[in-house]
Amino acid sequence: MTEKIKTLQIIHLGVCAGTIIAYFIIGDISLETLNIPSIDSNSILYLIIPVLAFVTSSILFKAQLKQIDPKLKLEDKLPVYQTASIMRWAVLEGAAFLILILKPEFIIFGLLLIVYLIFLRPTEERITNDLSDY
């Protein structure tokens, strides 16, 4: 089981590192870009992107975990958990890139998505907690 968790952690590291590198190269992050931009009626859509990504990723993750047969052992549930995690990370990464490309002034919200993505690092404890309900 430890090897499967390490594989999932390496995938997670790759997703996080790729997004962070892209933000530093494309985003040209400085102290001025970290200010909260002025929000008007035209830019409200770009605030919805991170919120929608957070909600969608959580819904997809939980929907995927609900497909697990509760009679299976923890180790047998890992492939479904891996798929659910990758789907969740992909939605968050995609939203971060959308913000970076479409509205670079809102880069702070993309950075918040990246921080959340880093927080979702798979550990044995987190996997056990997530799978205990299913």
Helices and strands as residue ranges (DSSP letters): H 2-26, H 44-65, H 74-102, G 104-106, H 107-119, H 124-132
